[in-house]
Amino acid sequence: MNNQLLRQFQNLACIGTVIAVDASAWKMRLKIDENETDWIPIPTMAAGIVKIWRCPSLGEQFSVSAQGGELTSAIPQVSIFSEAFPPPSTDPNEVFVQLGEHAFSVNIQSGEALFKLNKCTFDVPETIFTGSVHSDETISSNVDVIAKKVSLVQHPHPNVLNGPGQTAAPLPTGGTND
């Protein structure tokens, strides 16, 4: 087998290391053995109505297939863990997504999730919690909080007297005992 055929055969399926990224063009270049690819598409898990964008890191490794063994037609498939970029978890019951210093994980057996973020904003018209909600920190709000029709800010108290007397329970917003 001549060198050209051997090289093409080896390039049918191989591992490449990211050497350059052009995020604005959605392209990257890989080093495969002693060869380098041209600018090739950055792979994704979804690119239709559902889209997932993740820019690859320099030094990250990808499984690559090249039709006919020609690196000019190389298509990166999936990223592969390496010594430079090891997995964030080795727990077989955990789905773990690491985003730099931030992460979230779900334990499949226990059904528990952990979010490690600096801030989390939910931009949704309605949020419903079932079960208990607990906080180890102060909960604050810039707007009134209403629980069982009782306003935290605007609720009236019936039977208020000066002196040592106690007020009755707050009334629902609107001021009547419905």
C-alpha positions, 0 to 999 in steps of 0.5 A: 500500500503506498503512503497516500493510500495509507494516510487516507485509510488512517484518516477515515476515523481519527482523533484531532486536537483543536489548534484554532477556533473562529467562533464567529464563523462556527469553524475550528482547525484540528491537528491530526498526527502531523497534519492539520485540517482546514477550517471545519465546522464546529460540531453540535448536539442540535442545530434545528429548532433546538440549538445548542452552542458550545465553543470548543477549547484549544487543546480539546480532542475530537473524534473525526471522520473524513470521507475518503480519508481526505482531511479537507472533508473532515467532520468532527463528531464528538469531543473526547475526554483527555488528560488535558480535559478530564471528565468532571465526574466519574459517578455512573449515576450522575449527569454532570455539566460543567461550565467553567467554574459553574456546574449543574448535576442530576443524580439519576438514582436519587433524583436530586439536582445541584446548581452551582451558579453565581446568579440564576434568573428565571424569565418566565411569566409563572413559576410553580413549586410543588413540595417544600421550598427551603432557604439557608439565606434571607429571602428578599423582594423589591415588591410586595409578597402575598401569602394566602391573600395576606399582603406582607406590606399592605395588610391591615390588623383588626382590633388594634388598641394602644398599650400592651394589647395584641392585634388579631391576625392580619386580614386578607388584602382588601381588609375584610374577614372573608 
